[in-house]
Amino acid sequence: MNFSGIIVGAAVFLSIGICHPLVIKMEYELGRKSWWIWLVAGLAFLGLSLFVKNQILSIIIGGFAFCCIWGIHEMFLQEKRVLRGWFPENPKRHQYYEEKRREMKIK
């Protein structure tokens, strides 16, 4: 039997499960300006996946890299979710959110 597919699938599922809450937390604490952290992490994991000799581990690291890169997109979507009231906003950045809401109504 070959368990490689199950192992990789479980690892990618776990990666998504880790990245999604991190996106929510980072948007809450730092705002969408923290998108570059996801880019740096994604590129670092992509680079790392090129040098790992074990094929399954390389695939898992590459999958995690793309979860990080997808986190950039999710960061911008998360801000929209907060503006719509679907997620709580950080009270420290209330003024920022209010300005964004005014901009949304103008456009």
DSSP file (Angstrom, degrees, kcal/mol; ACC not computed):
  #  RESIDUE AA STRUCTURE BP1 BP2  ACC     N-H-->O    O-->H-N    N-H-->O    O-->H-N    TCO  KAPPA ALPHA  PHI   PSI    X-CA   Y-CA   Z-CA
    1    1 A M              0   0    0      0, 0.0     2,-0.6     0, 0.0     0, 0.0   0.000 360.0 360.0 360.0 149.0    0.0    0.0    0.0
    2    2 A N        +     0   0    0      1,-0.1     3,-0.3     2,-0.0     4,-0.2  -0.948 360.0 176.9-116.4 113.7    1.1    3.6   -0.7
    3    3 A F     >  +     0   0    0     -2,-0.6     4,-2.6     1,-0.2     5,-0.2   0.342  53.2 103.7 -95.3   5.2    0.1    6.1    2.0
    4    4 A S  H  > S+     0   0    0      1,-0.2     4,-2.8     2,-0.2     5,-0.3   0.905  80.1  49.7 -56.7 -45.9    1.8    9.1    0.3
    5    5 A G  H  > S+     0   0    0     -3,-0.3     4,-2.6     1,-0.2    -1,-0.2   0.896 112.3  47.4 -61.9 -41.0   -1.4   10.6   -0.9
    6    6 A I  H  > S+     0   0    0     -4,-0.2     4,-2.5     2,-0.2    -1,-0.2   0.909 112.9  49.0 -67.2 -41.8   -3.1   10.3    2.4
    7    7 A I  H  X S+     0   0    0     -4,-2.6     4,-2.1     2,-0.2    -2,-0.2   0.939 114.8  43.9 -63.3 -47.7   -0.1   11.8    4.2
    8    8 A V  H  X S+     0   0    0     -4,-2.8     4,-2.6     2,-0.2     5,-0.2   0.917 113.9  51.0 -65.1 -43.4    0.2   14.7    1.8
    9    9 A G  H  X S+     0   0    0     -4,-2.6     4,-2.4    -5,-0.3    -2,-0.2   0.916 111.4  47.2 -60.0 -44.1   -3.6   15.3    1.9
   10   10 A A  H  X S+     0   0    0     -4,-2.5     4,-2.4     1,-0.2    -1,-0.2   0.889 112.0  51.0 -65.0 -38.5   -3.7   15.4    5.6
   11   11 A A  H  X S+     0   0    0     -4,-2.1     4,-2.4     2,-0.2    -2,-0.2   0.908 111.4  46.3 -66.9 -41.7   -0.7   17.7    5.7
   12   12 A V  H  X S+     0   0    0     -4,-2.6     4,-2.5     2,-0.2     5,-0.2   0.907 111.7  52.1 -67.3 -40.5   -2.3   20.2    3.3
   13   13 A F  H  X S+     0   0    0     -4,-2.4     4,-2.1    -5,-0.2    -2,-0.2   0.917 111.6  47.0 -58.9 -43.3   -5.6   20.0    5.2
   14   14 A L  H  X S+     0   0    0     -4,-2.4     4,-1.6     2,-0.2    -2,-0.2   0.879 109.2  54.9 -65.3 -39.1   -3.6   20.8    8.4
   15   15 A S  H  X S+     0   0    0     -4,-2.4     4,-2.9     2,-0.2     3,-0.2   0.924 109.5  46.0 -60.6 -45.3   -1.8   23.6    6.6
   16   16 A I  H  X S+     0   0    0     -4,-2.5     4,-2.4     1,-0.2    -1,-0.2   0.910 110.7  54.1 -63.0 -41.7   -5.1   25.2    5.6
   17   17 A G  H  < S+     0   0    0     -4,-2.1    -1,-0.2    -5,-0.2    -2,-0.2   0.778 113.8  42.1 -64.2 -26.9   -6.4   24.7    9.2
   18   18 A I  H  X S+     0   0    0     -4,-1.6     4,-1.3    -3,-0.2    -2,-0.2   0.883 114.9  48.5 -83.0 -44.1   -3.4   26.6   10.5
   19   19 A C  H  X S+     0   0    0     -4,-2.9     4,-2.5     1,-0.2     5,-0.2   0.882 103.1  59.2 -69.6 -39.8   -3.3   29.4    8.0
   20   20 A H  H  X S+     0   0    0     -4,-2.4     4,-1.9     1,-0.2    -1,-0.2   0.942 108.9  42.3 -60.8 -50.1   -6.9   30.4    8.1
   21   21 A P  H  > S+     0   0    0      0, 0.0     4,-2.5     0, 0.0    -1,-0.2   0.859 112.9  55.6 -63.9 -31.6   -7.0   31.3   11.8
   22   22 A L  H  X S+     0   0    0     -4,-1.3     4,-2.9     2,-0.2     5,-0.2   0.894 105.3  51.8 -66.1 -38.7   -3.6   33.0   11.5
   23   23 A V  H  X S+     0   0    0     -4,-2.5     4,-2.5     2,-0.2     5,-0.2   0.937 111.1  47.9 -60.3 -46.3   -5.0   35.2    8.7
   24   24 A I  H  X S+     0   0    0     -4,-1.9     4,-2.0     1,-0.2    -2,-0.2   0.929 114.8  45.2 -60.6 -46.8   -7.9   36.2   10.9
   25   25 A K  H  X S+     0   0    0     -4,-2.5     4,-2.6     2,-0.2     5,-0.2   0.901 113.4  49.3 -65.7 -42.3   -5.6   36.9   13.9
   26   26 A M  H  X>S+     0   0    0     -4,-2.9     4,-3.2     1,-0.2     5,-1.1   0.892 110.8  49.5 -67.5 -38.5   -3.1   38.9   11.8
   27   27 A E  H  X5S+     0   0    0     -4,-2.5     4,-0.7    -5,-0.2    -1,-0.2   0.908 112.8  48.8 -65.4 -38.9   -5.8   41.0   10.2
   28   28 A Y  H  <5S+     0   0    0     -4,-2.0    -2,-0.2    -5,-0.2    -1,-0.2   0.936 122.4  31.8 -63.7 -47.0   -7.2   41.7   13.6
   29   29 A E  H  <5S+     0   0    0     -4,-2.6    -2,-0.2    -5,-0.1    -3,-0.2   0.903 139.1  13.3 -79.8 -43.1   -3.9   42.7   15.2
   30   30 A L  H  <5S-     0   0    0     -4,-3.2     3,-0.4    -5,-0.2    -3,-0.2   0.617  94.4-132.4-114.5 -17.6   -2.0   44.2   12.2
   31   31 A G    ><< -     0   0    0     -5,-1.1     3,-1.6    -4,-0.7    -1,-0.2  -0.239  49.5 -52.7  84.1 179.4   -4.5   44.9    9.5
   32   32 A R  G >  S+     0   0    0      1,-0.3     3,-1.7     2,-0.1    -1,-0.2   0.657 120.4  83.1 -70.4 -13.1   -4.1   44.0    5.9
   33   33 A K  G >  S+     0   0    0     -3,-0.4     3,-0.6     1,-0.3    -1,-0.3   0.633  77.3  72.5 -64.9 -10.0   -0.8   45.7    5.6
   34   34 A S  G X>  +     0   0    0     -3,-1.6     3,-1.4     1,-0.2     4,-0.7   0.290  62.7 106.2 -86.6  11.6    0.7   42.5    7.0
   35   35 A W  H X>  +     0   0    0     -3,-1.7     4,-1.5     1,-0.3     3,-0.7   0.821  68.1  66.6 -59.4 -31.3    0.1   40.7    3.7
   36   36 A W  H <> S+     0   0    0     -3,-0.6     4,-2.7     1,-0.3    -1,-0.3   0.782  90.0  63.7 -64.6 -26.1    3.9   40.9    3.0
   37   37 A I  H <> S+     0   0    0     -3,-1.4     4,-2.5     1,-0.2    -1,-0.3   0.909 103.4  48.7 -62.6 -40.6    4.5   38.5    5.9
   38   38 A W  H <X S+     0   0    0     -4,-0.7     4,-2.7    -3,-0.7    -2,-0.2   0.886 110.8  51.1 -64.8 -39.2    2.5   35.8    4.0
   39   39 A L  H  X S+     0   0    0     -4,-1.5     4,-2.7     2,-0.2     5,-0.2   0.943 111.5  46.1 -63.9 -48.0    4.5   36.6    0.8
   40   40 A V  H  X S+     0   0    0     -4,-2.7     4,-2.4     2,-0.2    -2,-0.2   0.925 114.9  47.5 -61.6 -45.1    7.9   36.2    2.6
   41   41 A A  H  X S+     0   0    0     -4,-2.5     4,-2.7    -5,-0.2     5,-0.2   0.927 112.5  49.7 -62.5 -44.6    6.8   33.0    4.3
   42   42 A G  H  X S+     0   0    0     -4,-2.7     4,-2.3     1,-0.2    -2,-0.2   0.924 113.0  45.4 -61.1 -45.5    5.4   31.6    1.1
   43   43 A L  H  X S+     0   0    0     -4,-2.7     4,-2.5     2,-0.2    -1,-0.2   0.881 112.3  52.1 -66.0 -37.5    8.6   32.3   -0.8
   44   44 A A  H  X S+     0   0    0     -4,-2.4     4,-2.5    -5,-0.2    -2,-0.2   0.932 112.1  45.1 -64.3 -45.0   10.8   31.0    2.0
   45   45 A F  H  X S+     0   0    0     -4,-2.7     4,-2.4     2,-0.2    -2,-0.2   0.866 111.1  53.9 -68.6 -34.3    8.8   27.7    2.1
   46   46 A L  H  X S+     0   0    0     -4,-2.3     4,-0.9    -5,-0.2    -2,-0.2   0.944 111.3  45.8 -61.1 -46.7    8.9   27.5   -1.7
   47   47 A G  H >X S+     0   0    0     -4,-2.5     3,-0.7     1,-0.2     4,-0.7   0.914 112.1  51.2 -60.9 -43.2   12.7   27.9   -1.6
   48   48 A L  H >X S+     0   0    0     -4,-2.5     3,-1.2     1,-0.2     4,-0.9   0.889 103.0  59.1 -62.0 -39.5   13.0   25.3    1.2
   49   49 A S  H 3< S+     0   0    0     -4,-2.4    -1,-0.2     1,-0.3    -2,-0.2   0.774  99.2  59.7 -63.5 -24.2   10.9   22.8   -0.7
   50   50 A L  H << S+     0   0    0     -4,-0.9    -1,-0.3    -3,-0.7    -2,-0.2   0.764 109.8  41.2 -72.5 -24.5   13.4   22.9   -3.6
   51   51 A F  H << S+     0   0    0     -3,-1.2     2,-0.5    -4,-0.7    -2,-0.2   0.502  85.6 103.6-105.9  -5.2   16.2   21.7   -1.3
   52   52 A V     <  -     0   0    0     -4,-0.9     6,-0.1    -3,-0.2     9,-0.0  -0.677  56.4-156.8 -79.9 126.8   14.5   19.0    0.8
   53   53 A K        +     0   0    0     -2,-0.5     2,-0.4     4,-0.1    -1,-0.1   0.830  69.7  86.8 -76.2 -33.1   15.6   15.6   -0.5
   54   54 A N  S  > S-     0   0    0      1,-0.2     4,-2.5     2,-0.1     5,-0.2  -0.573  70.6-149.8 -72.6 121.9   12.6   13.7    0.8
   55   55 A Q  H  > S+     0   0    0     -2,-0.4     4,-2.3     1,-0.2     5,-0.2   0.903  92.6  47.6 -63.5 -44.8    9.9   13.9   -1.9
   56   56 A I  H  > S+     0   0    0      1,-0.2     4,-2.3     2,-0.2    -1,-0.2   0.927 114.1  47.3 -64.3 -43.7    6.9   13.7    0.4
   57   57 A L  H  > S+     0   0    0      1,-0.2     4,-2.6     2,-0.2    -1,-0.2   0.889 110.8  52.6 -64.3 -38.8    8.3   16.3    2.8
   58   58 A S  H  X S+     0   0    0     -4,-2.5     4,-2.4     2,-0.2    -1,-0.2   0.904 109.9  48.6 -62.1 -41.9    9.2   18.5   -0.2
   59   59 A I  H  X S+     0   0    0     -4,-2.3     4,-2.5     2,-0.2    -2,-0.2   0.906 111.5  49.6 -64.5 -42.2    5.6   18.2   -1.4
   60   60 A I  H  X S+     0   0    0     -4,-2.3     4,-2.3     2,-0.2    -2,-0.2   0.922 112.0  47.3 -63.9 -44.3    4.2   19.0    2.0
   61   61 A I  H  X S+     0   0    0     -4,-2.6     4,-2.2     1,-0.2    -2,-0.2   0.905 112.0  50.7 -64.5 -41.2    6.4   22.1    2.4
   62   62 A G  H  X S+     0   0    0     -4,-2.4     4,-1.9     2,-0.2    -2,-0.2   0.895 109.4  51.0 -62.3 -40.2    5.5   23.2   -1.1
   63   63 A G  H  X S+     0   0    0     -4,-2.5     4,-1.6     1,-0.2    -2,-0.2   0.901 110.0  49.2 -62.8 -41.2    1.8   22.8   -0.2
   64   64 A F  H  X S+     0   0    0     -4,-2.3     4,-2.1     2,-0.2    -2,-0.2   0.875 106.8  57.1 -65.5 -36.2    2.3   24.9    2.9
   65   65 A A  H  X S+     0   0    0     -4,-2.2     4,-2.2     1,-0.2    -2,-0.2   0.922 107.8  46.4 -59.6 -44.4    4.1   27.5    0.8
   66   66 A F  H  X S+     0   0    0     -4,-1.9     4,-2.3     1,-0.2    -1,-0.2   0.801 107.5  56.8 -72.7 -27.2    1.0   27.9   -1.4
   67   67 A C  H  X S+     0   0    0     -4,-1.6     4,-1.3     2,-0.2    -1,-0.2   0.904 108.6  48.4 -64.0 -39.9   -1.2   28.1    1.6
   68   68 A C  H  X S+     0   0    0     -4,-2.1     4,-0.6     2,-0.2    -2,-0.2   0.920 111.1  48.9 -65.1 -43.8    0.9   31.0    2.7
   69   69 A I  H >X S+     0   0    0     -4,-2.2     3,-1.2     1,-0.2     4,-0.8   0.898 109.2  52.4 -64.8 -38.7    0.6   32.7   -0.7
   70   70 A W  H 3X S+     0   0    0     -4,-2.3     4,-2.2     1,-0.2     3,-0.3   0.805  96.6  70.8 -63.6 -28.4   -3.1   32.1   -0.7
   71   71 A G  H 3X S+     0   0    0     -4,-1.3     4,-2.0     1,-0.2    -1,-0.2   0.777  88.7  62.3 -58.8 -27.9   -3.1   33.8    2.7
   72   72 A I  H <X S+     0   0    0     -3,-1.2     4,-1.4    -4,-0.6    -1,-0.2   0.954 106.6  43.3 -61.6 -49.4   -2.3   37.1    0.9
   73   73 A H  H  X S+     0   0    0     -4,-0.8     4,-1.9    -3,-0.3     3,-0.2   0.917 113.6  51.5 -61.4 -44.3   -5.6   36.9   -0.9
   74   74 A E  H  X S+     0   0    0     -4,-2.2     4,-2.8     1,-0.2    -1,-0.2   0.821 101.7  61.8 -64.5 -30.9   -7.4   35.9    2.3
   75   75 A M  H  X S+     0   0    0     -4,-2.0     4,-1.6     2,-0.2    -1,-0.2   0.925 107.4  43.4 -61.5 -44.4   -5.9   38.8    4.2
   76   76 A F  H  X S+     0   0    0     -4,-1.4     4,-1.4    -3,-0.2    -1,-0.2   0.875 114.9  49.6 -70.0 -37.1   -7.7   41.3    1.8
   77   77 A L  H  X S+     0   0    0     -4,-1.9     4,-2.1     1,-0.2    -2,-0.2   0.876 106.5  56.8 -67.0 -36.5  -10.9   39.3    1.9
   78   78 A Q  H  X S+     0   0    0     -4,-2.8     4,-2.3     1,-0.2    -2,-0.2   0.888 102.8  54.0 -63.5 -38.7  -10.7   39.2    5.7
   79   79 A E  H  X S+     0   0    0     -4,-1.6     4,-2.5     1,-0.2    -1,-0.2   0.913 108.4  49.9 -61.6 -40.3  -10.7   43.0    5.9
   80   80 A K  H  X S+     0   0    0     -4,-1.4     4,-1.8     2,-0.2    -2,-0.2   0.880 108.5  52.9 -64.4 -37.3  -13.8   43.0    3.8
   81   81 A R  H  X>S+     0   0    0     -4,-2.1     5,-2.5     2,-0.2     6,-0.8   0.903 110.2  47.9 -63.7 -40.5  -15.5   40.6    6.1
   82   82 A V  H ><5S+     0   0    0     -4,-2.3     3,-1.2     4,-0.2    -2,-0.2   0.923 109.5  52.6 -65.3 -43.9  -14.6   42.8    9.1
   83   83 A L  H 3<5S+     0   0    0     -4,-2.5    -1,-0.2     1,-0.3    -2,-0.2   0.837 108.6  51.2 -62.2 -32.1  -16.0   45.9    7.3
   84   84 A R  H 3<5S-     0   0    0     -4,-1.8    -1,-0.3    -5,-0.2    -2,-0.2   0.576 118.7-113.3 -80.2  -9.6  -19.2   44.0    6.6
   85   85 A G  T <<5S+     0   0    0     -3,-1.2    -3,-0.2    -4,-0.5    -2,-0.1   0.601  83.7 121.4  89.2  11.5  -19.5   43.1   10.3
   86   86 A W  S   <S+     0   0    0     -5,-2.5    -4,-0.2    -6,-0.2    -5,-0.1   0.743  79.3  29.7 -78.6 -23.2  -19.0   39.4    9.8
   87   87 A F  S    S-     0   0    0     -6,-0.8    -2,-0.2    -9,-0.1    -1,-0.1  -0.949  97.7 -94.8-132.1 153.1  -15.9   39.4   12.1
   88   88 A P        -     0   0    0      0, 0.0     2,-0.3     0, 0.0    -6,-0.1  -0.370  37.0-134.3 -68.9 146.1  -15.0   41.6   15.0
   89   89 A E        -     0   0    0     -7,-0.1     5,-0.1    -2,-0.1   -61,-0.1  -0.689  24.0-103.8 -96.8 154.5  -12.9   44.6   14.4
   90   90 A N    >   -     0   0    0     -2,-0.3     3,-2.0   -63,-0.2     7,-0.2  -0.664  24.5-144.5 -74.9 119.4   -9.9   45.7   16.5
   91   91 A P  G >  S+     0   0    0      0, 0.0     3,-1.3     0, 0.0     4,-0.2   0.781  97.9  65.0 -58.9 -25.9  -11.1   48.6   18.6
   92   92 A K  G 3  S+     0   0    0      1,-0.3     3,-0.2     2,-0.1     4,-0.1   0.742 108.3  40.0 -67.5 -21.6   -7.6   50.2   18.3
   93   93 A R  G <> S+     0   0    0     -3,-2.0     4,-2.0     1,-0.1    -1,-0.3   0.010  76.7 120.6-116.2  27.0   -8.2   50.5   14.5
   94   94 A H  H <> S+     0   0    0     -3,-1.3     4,-2.5     1,-0.2     5,-0.2   0.894  73.7  54.2 -58.4 -42.5  -11.8   51.6   14.6
   95   95 A Q  H  > S+     0   0    0     -4,-0.2     4,-2.2     1,-0.2    -1,-0.2   0.899 106.7  52.2 -60.9 -41.1  -11.1   54.9   12.9
   96   96 A Y  H  > S+     0   0    0      1,-0.2     4,-2.2     2,-0.2    -1,-0.2   0.931 110.6  47.5 -59.5 -46.7   -9.4   53.1   10.0
   97   97 A Y  H  X S+     0   0    0     -4,-2.0     4,-2.5     1,-0.2    -2,-0.2   0.886 109.7  53.2 -65.2 -38.1  -12.4   50.8    9.5
   98   98 A E  H  X S+     0   0    0     -4,-2.5     4,-2.1     2,-0.2    -1,-0.2   0.908 108.8  49.3 -63.8 -41.0  -14.8   53.8    9.6
   99   99 A E  H  X S+     0   0    0     -4,-2.2     4,-2.2     1,-0.2    -1,-0.2   0.911 111.3  50.0 -63.4 -41.9  -12.9   55.6    6.9
  100  100 A K  H  X S+     0   0    0     -4,-2.2     4,-2.2     1,-0.2    -2,-0.2   0.894 108.6  52.4 -63.3 -40.1  -12.9   52.4    4.8
  101  101 A R  H  X S+     0   0    0     -4,-2.5     4,-1.7     1,-0.2    -1,-0.2   0.901 108.8  50.1 -64.3 -39.6  -16.7   52.0    5.3
  102  102 A R  H  X S+     0   0    0     -4,-2.1     4,-1.5     1,-0.2    -1,-0.2   0.913 110.0  50.9 -63.4 -41.8  -17.2   55.6    4.1
  103  103 A E  H  X S+     0   0    0     -4,-2.2     4,-1.9     1,-0.2    -2,-0.2   0.890 107.3  53.9 -61.7 -39.4  -15.1   54.9    1.0
  104  104 A M  H  < S+     0   0    0     -4,-2.2    -1,-0.2     1,-0.2    -2,-0.2   0.874 107.8  49.8 -64.2 -37.4  -17.1   51.8    0.3
  105  105 A K  H  < S+     0   0    0     -4,-1.7    -1,-0.2     1,-0.2    -2,-0.2   0.807 108.7  53.0 -73.1 -28.4  -20.4   53.8    0.3
  106  106 A I  H  <        0   0    0     -4,-1.5    -2,-0.2     1,-0.2    -1,-0.2   0.894 360.0 360.0 -71.9 -40.0  -19.0   56.5   -2.0
  107  107 A K     <        0   0    0     -4,-1.9    -1,-0.2    -5,-0.1    -2,-0.2   0.474 360.0 360.0 -81.2 360.0  -17.9   54.0   -4.6
